[in-house]
Amino acid sequence: MDWLPRDTALRAAAFAEVVRLQRLYADAIPWSAIAQGFVFEGKAHPLSSKAEGIYAPAGHPAALSIKTTVPRKNRDTNPYVDELRSDERLMRYAYKEKGGSDNAANRSLRAAQAHQLPLIYFWGVAEARYAALLPVYVEADLADEWAFGIVPGELLATAHSGTHVHALFESRAPDRRYAAREVRVRLHQQAFRVQVLDAYEHHCAMCSIKFDEFLEAAHILPDKHERGAPVVNNGLALCTLHHGAFDRHLIDVSDDYRIVLHPELARRRDGNIFQAAFLERDGQLLHLPRRVEHHPSPVFLRERRRLAG
């Protein structure tokens, strides 16, 4: 296993670069940044492969990263289909099919499993943008399902450390289920935010403010509702001010997409800022997405008003 010490050092360098990208881009890292790769031993190395979902560095038997993309427009399928099941402790990552189950890419994930090497998981939240999960580990080879079982790990490194130390979550099954469930929620909510903000062209639907730092994806029907899926027509791009009012039912949206103030809010008089932010918005049309299928669902809006009483 003379390749393992160098492999560990290479992973540490790769992980450090991905942590840097997370600080810059949070959970929406552009592919253009990932494609820049990282520097190790004075040379540039890729973090991932544009063409393939499973990437192993040249000369290394174990994979460094896996990737799941969002299908491009007018393309319905993705060769690497993942499943983030809320009721299980494993995330599933599909085998590479071309070349059979024992092709080089699949073998590289088996090598990572055998040596319990940490991986980077680039999970597409929108076209050409990714959340990075690190570390993740291959815990199971689900041959009957043509998939690997992936579990999240814990990154144990201080900001001043020159290396990264990796550890699995505790092996108790309930903890693993919790970790996978938390990852699932995070990924789907981040994808929801990116897709909603894209649909609304990075404007608040109510006041048209255009600073991403102040924008959030508001749910029309909450997660806990049976129809509260993180899909664009169950969302609104709102600034933090209007999102807070919307969540408290102080401001609502009619079926014809007009802003409706709660009577309690409409009666208030609290200076020029309040006037501009709320009173002058009453009855105005939302700033809507260009694509009709992304418009808020009137069914969801009616159900929201029913739940509010």
C-alpha positions as CSV (number, residue, x, y, z in Angstrom):
1,M,0.0,0.0,0.0
2,D,2.8,2.4,-0.8
3,W,0.4,4.6,-2.6
4,L,-1.7,5.4,0.5
5,P,0.6,8.1,2.1
6,R,0.7,10.1,-1.1
7,D,-3.0,9.5,-1.6
8,T,-3.8,10.9,1.9
9,A,-1.7,14.0,1.2
10,L,-3.4,14.5,-2.1
11,R,-6.9,14.2,-0.5
12,A,-5.9,16.8,2.1
13,A,-5.0,19.3,-0.6
14,A,-8.2,18.6,-2.5
15,F,-10.3,18.9,0.6
16,A,-8.6,22.2,1.5
17,E,-9.5,23.6,-1.9
18,V,-13.1,22.5,-1.7
19,V,-13.4,24.0,1.8
20,R,-12.1,27.3,0.3
21,L,-14.8,27.1,-2.5
22,Q,-17.5,26.5,0.1
23,R,-16.5,29.7,1.8
24,L,-16.7,31.6,-1.4
25,Y,-19.8,30.0,-2.9
26,A,-21.6,28.2,0.0
27,D,-23.7,25.4,-1.4
28,A,-23.8,26.6,-5.0
29,I,-20.2,26.2,-6.3
30,P,-20.0,26.9,-10.0
31,W,-18.5,24.2,-12.2
32,S,-16.1,26.7,-13.6
33,A,-14.6,27.0,-10.1
34,I,-14.5,23.2,-9.6
35,A,-12.9,22.8,-13.0
36,Q,-9.9,24.9,-11.9
37,G,-8.8,21.9,-9.8
38,F,-6.2,22.2,-7.0
39,V,-2.4,22.3,-6.6
40,F,-0.5,19.4,-5.2
41,E,3.2,18.9,-5.3
42,G,3.4,22.0,-7.5
43,K,1.1,20.6,-10.2
44,A,-2.6,21.2,-11.0
45,H,-4.9,18.3,-10.4
46,P,-8.6,17.9,-11.2
47,L,-11.2,17.8,-8.4
48,S,-13.7,16.0,-10.6
49,S,-14.4,14.9,-14.2
50,K,-16.7,16.9,-16.4
51,A,-17.6,13.8,-18.4
52,E,-17.8,11.2,-15.7
53,G,-19.5,10.9,-12.3
54,I,-16.7,9.0,-10.6
55,Y,-13.3,10.5,-10.6
56,A,-10.0,8.9,-9.6
57,P,-6.7,10.8,-10.0
58,A,-4.2,9.3,-12.5
59,G,-2.1,6.6,-10.8
60,H,-4.4,6.3,-7.8
61,P,-6.6,3.2,-7.5
62,A,-9.2,4.9,-5.2
63,A,-11.8,7.5,-6.3
64,L,-11.4,11.1,-5.0
65,S,-14.8,12.4,-5.9
66,I,-18.3,11.5,-7.2
67,K,-20.7,13.8,-8.9
68,T,-24.4,14.0,-9.6
69,T,-25.6,16.6,-12.1
70,V,-28.9,18.3,-12.7
71,P,-30.0,17.3,-16.2
72,R,-29.6,20.0,-18.7
73,K,-32.5,21.7,-20.3
74,N,-34.3,19.5,-22.8
75,R,-32.5,16.4,-21.4
76,D,-34.6,14.2,-19.1
77,T,-32.1,11.7,-17.9
78,N,-28.9,11.7,-15.9
79,P,-26.4,8.7,-16.1
80,Y,-25.6,9.0,-12.4
81,V,-28.9,8.9,-10.6
82,D,-28.6,9.3,-6.8
83,E,-31.3,8.6,-4.2
84,L,-31.4,10.5,-1.0
85,R,-34.0,8.5,0.9
86,S,-35.3,10.0,4.1
87,D,-36.1,6.7,5.7
88,E,-32.6,5.0,5.4
89,R,-29.1,5.6,6.6
90,L,-27.5,5.3,3.2
91,M,-27.5,7.6,0.2
92,R,-27.4,5.6,-3.0
93,Y,-25.0,6.3,-5.8
94,A,-25.4,4.4,-9.1
95,Y,-22.7,2.3,-10.6
96,K,-21.2,3.5,-13.8
97,E,-22.9,1.1,-16.2
98,K,-20.7,1.2,-19.3
99,G,-18.2,-1.6,-19.2
100,G,-20.1,-3.7,-16.6
101,S,-20.1,-3.6,-12.9
102,D,-16.4,-4.3,-12.6
103,N,-15.2,-1.3,-14.7
104,A,-12.4,0.9,-13.6
105,A,-14.7,3.6,-12.1
106,N,-16.6,1.2,-10.0
107,R,-13.4,-0.5,-8.9
108,S,-12.1,2.9,-7.7
109,L,-15.1,3.3,-5.4
110,R,-14.5,-0.3,-4.1
111,A,-10.9,0.7,-3.3
112,A,-12.1,3.7,-1.4
113,Q,-14.5,1.5,0.5
114,A,-11.8,-1.1,1.3
115,H,-9.4,1.5,2.7
116,Q,-12.2,3.8,4.2
117,L,-10.9,6.8,2.3
118,P,-12.9,10.0,2.4
119,L,-14.5,11.3,-0.8
120,I,-15.9,14.5,-2.1
121,Y,-19.5,14.4,-3.3
122,F,-20.4,17.2,-5.8
123,W,-24.2,17.2,-5.8
124,G,-25.9,19.3,-8.5
125,V,-28.3,21.9,-7.1
126,A,-28.8,23.6,-10.4
127,E,-27.3,23.4,-13.9
128,A,-23.5,23.7,-13.5
129,R,-23.7,24.5,-9.8
130,Y,-22.9,22.1,-7.0
131,A,-23.1,21.6,-3.2
132,A,-20.0,19.8,-1.9
133,L,-20.4,17.1,0.7
134,L,-17.1,16.2,2.4
135,P,-16.2,13.8,3.6
136,V,-18.5,11.0,2.5
137,Y,-17.6,7.3,2.6
138,V,-18.5,4.2,0.6
139,E,-20.0,2.0,3.2
140,A,-21.7,-0.7,1.1
141,D,-21.5,-2.2,-2.4
142,L,-25.1,-2.9,-3.3
143,A,-24.5,-5.2,-6.2
144,D,-28.1,-6.3,-6.6
145,E,-29.1,-2.6,-7.0
146,W,-26.1,-1.7,-9.1
147,A,-25.3,1.1,-6.6
148,F,-23.0,2.0,-3.8
149,G,-24.2,3.0,-0.3
150,I,-22.7,6.3,0.7
151,V,-22.7,7.8,4.2
152,P,-21.7,11.3,5.3
153,G,-18.7,11.7,7.6
154,E,-17.4,14.5,9.8
155,L,-14.6,16.9,8.8
156,L,-12.3,17.2,11.8
157,A,-9.9,20.0,11.0
158,T,-9.2,23.4,12.5
159,A,-8.8,26.5,10.4
160,H,-5.0,26.7,11.1
161,S,-4.4,23.0,10.5
162,G,-2.3,22.1,7.5
163,T,-4.0,18.7,7.1
164,H,-7.5,17.3,7.3
165,V,-8.4,14.4,9.6
166,H,-11.5,12.4,8.7
167,A,-13.7,10.3,10.8
168,L,-17.0,8.4,10.3
169,F,-20.0,9.3,12.3
170,E,-20.5,6.9,15.2
171,S,-21.5,3.5,13.9
172,R,-24.8,3.4,15.7
173,A,-27.5,3.0,13.0
174,P,-29.8,5.8,14.4
175,D,-27.0,8.3,14.2
176,R,-26.2,7.3,10.6
177,R,-29.9,7.6,9.7
178,Y,-30.0,11.1,11.3
179,A,-26.9,12.2,9.4
180,A,-28.2,11.0,6.0
181,R,-31.6,12.6,6.7
182,E,-29.9,15.9,7.6
183,V,-27.8,15.8,4.4
184,R,-30.9,15.1,2.4
185,V,-32.8,18.1,3.8
186,R,-29.8,20.4,3.3
187,L,-29.2,19.4,-0.3
188,H,-32.9,19.6,-1.4
189,Q,-33.4,22.9,0.4
190,Q,-30.2,24.4,-1.2
191,A,-31.4,23.2,-4.6
192,F,-34.8,24.7,-3.9
193,R,-33.2,28.1,-3.1
194,V,-31.0,28.2,-6.2
195,Q,-33.8,27.2,-8.5
196,V,-36.3,29.6,-7.0
197,L,-33.9,32.5,-7.1
198,D,-33.0,31.6,-10.7
199,A,-36.6,31.5,-11.7
200,Y,-37.3,35.0,-10.2
201,E,-34.1,36.3,-11.8
202,H,-32.7,37.1,-8.4
203,H,-35.3,39.6,-7.5
204,C,-37.6,39.7,-4.5
205,A,-41.1,38.9,-5.9
206,M,-42.6,41.7,-3.8
207,C,-40.1,44.6,-3.7
208,S,-37.7,43.7,-6.6
209,I,-34.6,44.1,-4.4
210,K,-31.8,42.3,-6.3
211,F,-29.1,41.4,-3.7
212,D,-28.6,37.6,-3.2
213,E,-27.4,38.3,0.3
214,F,-30.9,39.5,1.2
215,L,-32.9,36.9,-0.8
216,E,-34.4,33.7,0.4
217,A,-36.6,31.0,-1.0
218,A,-39.9,31.0,0.8
219,H,-42.2,28.0,0.9
220,I,-45.8,28.5,0.1
221,L,-46.7,25.2,1.7
222,P,-44.3,24.2,4.4
223,D,-42.0,21.1,4.3
224,K,-44.2,19.2,6.8
225,H,-47.3,19.5,4.5
226,E,-47.9,16.5,2.3
227,R,-47.7,18.8,-0.8
228,G,-44.9,20.9,0.6
229,A,-42.2,19.7,-1.8
230,P,-39.1,21.9,-2.6
231,V,-40.2,22.7,-6.1
232,V,-40.3,26.1,-7.8
233,N,-44.1,26.5,-8.0
234,N,-44.2,26.0,-4.3
235,G,-41.8,28.9,-3.7
236,L,-41.3,32.6,-3.8
237,A,-38.1,34.5,-4.0
238,L,-38.4,37.0,-1.1
239,C,-36.1,39.4,0.7
240,T,-35.6,38.7,4.4
241,L,-38.2,41.4,5.4
242,H,-41.0,40.1,3.2
243,H,-40.1,36.5,3.9
244,G,-40.6,37.1,7.6
245,A,-43.9,38.8,7.0
246,F,-45.1,36.1,4.7
247,D,-44.2,33.3,7.1
248,R,-46.2,35.1,9.8
249,H,-49.2,35.5,7.5
250,L,-49.0,39.3,7.7
251,I,-48.7,39.4,4.0
252,D,-50.1,37.0,1.4
253,V,-50.6,36.4,-2.3
254,S,-54.0,36.2,-4.1
255,D,-54.8,33.6,-6.8
256,D,-54.1,36.3,-9.4
257,Y,-50.7,37.0,-7.9
258,R,-51.4,40.3,-6.1
259,I,-49.9,41.2,-2.7
260,V,-52.5,41.2,0.1
261,L,-51.7,42.7,3.5
262,H,-53.2,41.3,6.6
263,P,-55.7,43.9,8.1
264,E,-53.5,44.2,11.1
265,L,-50.6,45.2,9.0
266,A,-52.6,47.5,6.7
267,R,-53.9,49.5,9.7
268,R,-50.4,50.3,11.0
269,R,-48.6,53.6,10.3
270,D,-44.9,53.4,11.2
271,G,-42.9,55.8,9.1
272,N,-41.7,56.1,5.5
273,I,-39.8,52.7,5.4
274,F,-42.8,50.8,6.6
275,Q,-45.0,52.7,4.1
276,A,-42.7,51.8,1.2
277,A,-42.1,48.2,2.2
278,F,-45.7,47.3,3.0
279,L,-48.5,49.8,2.5
280,E,-47.5,50.8,-1.0
281,R,-47.2,47.1,-2.0
282,D,-50.8,46.3,-1.1
283,G,-52.6,45.1,-4.3
284,Q,-49.5,45.2,-6.5
285,L,-48.7,42.4,-8.8
286,L,-45.8,40.1,-7.9
287,H,-42.6,40.1,-10.0
288,L,-43.2,36.7,-11.6
289,P,-40.9,34.2,-13.3
290,R,-40.7,34.2,-17.1
291,R,-41.7,30.6,-17.3
292,V,-45.4,30.0,-16.5
293,E,-44.7,26.6,-15.0
294,H,-42.6,28.4,-12.3
295,H,-45.5,30.7,-11.3
296,P,-46.8,30.1,-7.8
297,S,-49.4,27.4,-7.8
298,P,-52.9,28.9,-7.1
299,V,-53.8,25.5,-5.5
300,F,-50.9,25.9,-3.1
301,L,-51.8,29.5,-2.4
302,R,-55.4,28.6,-1.6
303,E,-54.3,25.8,0.7
304,R,-51.9,28.1,2.5
305,R,-54.7,30.6,3.2
306,R,-57.0,27.8,4.4
307,L,-54.3,26.6,6.8
308,A,-53.9,30.1,8.1
309,G,-57.6,30.3,8.9
